[in-house]
Amino acid sequence: MKALLVGEYREGKLLESTYELIGFAQQANAEFELFLAGDKDQLPQVDSKVYLADAASVGEYNPTVHKQLILEAAEKAAADTIVFVHSSYGWDLAPRVALALEAAQVSEVVETTAEGYLLPACNAKLRRSVKATTGKTVITLQAGAFMAAEPAGTPQVEELSLDSASDIEFGGYEQAEAGGVDLGKAEIIVSAGRGVGKPENVEMIQALAKALGGEYGASRPVVDAGWAPHDRQVGTTGQVVSPKLYVACGISGAIQHLAGMKKSEFILAINTDKDAPINEVADVLVVADIKQFAPALTAKLEG
Ligand SMILES: Cc1cc2nc3c(=O)[nH]c(=O)nc-3n(C[C@H](O)[C@H](O)[C@H](O)COP(=O)(O)OP(=O)(O)OC[C@H]3O[C@@H](n4cnc5c(N)ncnc54)[C@H](O)[C@@H]3O)c2cc1C
């Protein structure tokens, strides 16, 4: 695979997701170069070529102009695979680029396989495996599905520019209305996973959160089952948090959950399975039944 990774830049900052693209390319053992509509003071730290279009002149968001620039970069890089993040920027641009290249477009890749790509299906209850049959492929990666690469290296910059009128004018960003609890501000979060077993047991997680002076959170299955409201969900499709203490109760540690909490300062995980993947990020793993451990710890704290 020879990939062109399309990095993201918003409100004057390089987005972390750019390192997930690099992580994907490294994991796929792909040769890669990057395209970024950004600025030279916010470059990714990576040892590869970066085709840089100055956002001050081409805009941070302009699908018509960025498409042309990406096509130019893809040609220079002789890329057979153009890779975007599955974000509003990526899902707007990817089909435009795919159409121009007469390439297959594969959206929301969560894994690569020997044959092609795995994508979520049926509201993520199933996965489907697809293979592109065109020479070139345009793909988008599900946020959090690939581990971000560590920032390291110095890019070799080639500047691109384009003086062309656009049929789209970017009006600016609008902050979505905040609703419910803002877990991003909590210093302590105790989250319930499917391992709590039943809806009534979420109460023991709430009690532990209260005893610790924090908020309670949840993994997606707990929210999908209606045991906790969506504003409590932590992960790629929930909130991204970085508290001082994160207590993961009966949570396996799927990549989409980790993407939402792995930057927590201290992670305590309680799980009956000592080999659960949460152990990879946990500072302390307690191998115990959460139904016994949570009430016992709450009682100790209250006492
Ligand atoms: C597009 C997409 C987006 C997603 N977004 C998110 C997201 O934002 N957030 C999110 O969390 N997930 C998300 N997911 C789902 C994610 O892939 C996992 O399915 C989910 O995180 C698993 O939740 P869990 O760890 O609670 O459940 P499981 O994976 O079922 O894990 C349960 C854990 O509990 C342990 N356990 C069982 N009984 C006990 C007990 N008595 N005491 C202690 N431990 C016990 C088990 O050993 C196991 O490790 C997303 C998936 C997709 C495809």
The ligand as an SDF file (V2000), in Angstrom:
LIG
                    3D

 53 58  0  0  0  0  0  0  0  0999 V2000
  -18.7890    2.6420   15.8370 C   0  0  0  0  0  0  0  0  0  0  0  0
  -18.6150    2.1890   17.2500 C   0  0  0  0  0  0  0  0  0  0  0  0
  -18.5450    3.1330   18.2460 C   0  0  0  0  0  0  0  0  0  0  0  0
  -18.4210    2.7230   19.5670 C   0  0  0  0  0  0  0  0  0  0  0  0
  -18.3510    3.6750   20.5440 N   0  0  0  0  0  0  0  0  0  0  0  0
  -18.1900    3.2880   21.8160 C   0  0  0  0  0  0  0  0  0  0  0  0
  -18.0740    4.2630   22.8580 C   0  0  0  0  0  0  0  0  0  0  0  0
  -18.1470    5.4700   22.6550 O   0  0  0  0  0  0  0  0  0  0  0  0
  -17.9090    3.8120   24.1170 N   0  0  0  0  0  0  0  0  0  0  0  0
  -17.8400    2.4820   24.4350 C   0  0  0  0  0  0  0  0  0  0  0  0
  -17.6930    2.1450   25.6220 O   0  0  0  0  0  0  0  0  0  0  0  0
  -17.9480    1.5420   23.4670 N   0  0  0  0  0  0  0  0  0  0  0  0
  -18.1420    1.9270   22.1800 C   0  0  0  0  0  0  0  0  0  0  0  0
  -18.2710    0.9850   21.2160 N   0  0  0  0  0  0  0  0  0  0  0  0
  -18.4520   -0.4320   21.6450 C   0  0  0  0  0  0  0  0  0  0  0  0
  -17.1430   -1.1200   21.9200 C   0  0  0  0  0  0  0  0  0  0  0  0
  -16.6520   -1.6950   20.7280 O   0  0  0  0  0  0  0  0  0  0  0  0
  -17.3640   -2.2670   22.9350 C   0  0  0  0  0  0  0  0  0  0  0  0
  -18.3500   -3.1350   22.4500 O   0  0  0  0  0  0  0  0  0  0  0  0
  -17.7810   -1.7540   24.3090 C   0  0  0  0  0  0  0  0  0  0  0  0
  -16.9120   -0.7360   24.7640 O   0  0  0  0  0  0  0  0  0  0  0  0
  -17.7650   -2.9040   25.2960 C   0  0  0  0  0  0  0  0  0  0  0  0
  -18.3240   -2.4510   26.4970 O   0  0  0  0  0  0  0  0  0  0  0  0
  -18.0140   -3.1820   27.8690 P   0  0  0  0  0  0  0  0  0  0  0  0
  -16.5560   -3.1880   28.1100 O   0  0  0  0  0  0  0  0  0  0  0  0
  -18.9030   -2.5710   28.9040 O   0  0  0  0  0  0  0  0  0  0  0  0
  -18.5980   -4.6550   27.6170 O   0  0  0  0  0  0  0  0  0  0  0  0
  -17.8280   -6.0650   27.3180 P   0  0  0  0  0  0  0  0  0  0  0  0
  -16.8660   -5.8720   26.2170 O   0  0  0  0  0  0  0  0  0  0  0  0
  -18.8910   -7.0300   27.1940 O   0  0  0  0  0  0  0  0  0  0  0  0
  -16.9930   -6.2790   28.6450 O   0  0  0  0  0  0  0  0  0  0  0  0
  -17.5340   -6.6140   29.8700 C   0  0  0  0  0  0  0  0  0  0  0  0
  -16.3710   -6.8530   30.8310 C   0  0  0  0  0  0  0  0  0  0  0  0
  -16.8780   -7.0760   32.1230 O   0  0  0  0  0  0  0  0  0  0  0  0
  -16.1380   -8.1130   32.7380 C   0  0  0  0  0  0  0  0  0  0  0  0
  -16.9960   -8.6960   33.7580 N   0  0  0  0  0  0  0  0  0  0  0  0
  -18.0430   -9.5680   33.5870 C   0  0  0  0  0  0  0  0  0  0  0  0
  -18.6310   -9.8140   34.7570 N   0  0  0  0  0  0  0  0  0  0  0  0
  -17.9580   -9.0930   35.6910 C   0  0  0  0  0  0  0  0  0  0  0  0
  -18.1010   -8.9230   37.0970 C   0  0  0  0  0  0  0  0  0  0  0  0
  -19.0830   -9.5470   37.7880 N   0  0  0  0  0  0  0  0  0  0  0  0
  -17.2250   -8.1290   37.7470 N   0  0  0  0  0  0  0  0  0  0  0  0
  -16.2270   -7.4910   37.0660 C   0  0  0  0  0  0  0  0  0  0  0  0
  -16.0580   -7.6170   35.7430 N   0  0  0  0  0  0  0  0  0  0  0  0
  -16.9060   -8.3930   35.0650 C   0  0  0  0  0  0  0  0  0  0  0  0
  -15.7700   -9.0500   31.6020 C   0  0  0  0  0  0  0  0  0  0  0  0
  -14.6280   -9.8260   31.9440 O   0  0  0  0  0  0  0  0  0  0  0  0
  -15.5160   -8.0700   30.4670 C   0  0  0  0  0  0  0  0  0  0  0  0
  -14.1490   -7.6930   30.4300 O   0  0  0  0  0  0  0  0  0  0  0  0
  -18.3640    1.3550   19.8940 C   0  0  0  0  0  0  0  0  0  0  0  0
  -18.3830    0.4080   18.8760 C   0  0  0  0  0  0  0  0  0  0  0  0
  -18.5000    0.8190   17.5750 C   0  0  0  0  0  0  0  0  0  0  0  0
  -18.4700   -0.2220   16.4950 C   0  0  0  0  0  0  0  0  0  0  0  0
  1  2  1  0
  2  3  1  0
  2 52  2  0
  3  4  2  0
  4  5  1  0
  4 50  1  0
  5  6  2  0
  6  7  1  0
  6 13  1  0
  7  8  2  0
  7  9  1  0
  9 10  1  0
 10 11  2  0
 10 12  1  0
 12 13  2  0
 13 14  1  0
 14 15  1  0
 14 50  1  0
 15 16  1  0
 16 17  1  0
 16 18  1  0
 18 19  1  0
 18 20  1  0
 20 21  1  0
 20 22  1  0
 22 23  1  0
 23 24  1  0
 24 25  2  0
 24 26  1  0
 24 27  1  0
 27 28  1  0
 28 29  2  0
 28 30  1  0
 28 31  1  0
 31 32  1  0
 32 33  1  0
 33 34  1  0
 33 48  1  0
 34 35  1  0
 35 36  1  0
 35 46  1  0
 36 37  1  0
 36 45  1  0
 37 38  2  0
 38 39  1  0
 39 40  1  0
 39 45  2  0
 40 41  1  0
 40 42  2  0
 42 43  1  0
 43 44  2  0
 44 45  1  0
 46 47  1  0
 46 48  1  0
 48 49  1  0
 50 51  2  0
 51 52  1  0
 52 53  1  0
M  END
$$$$
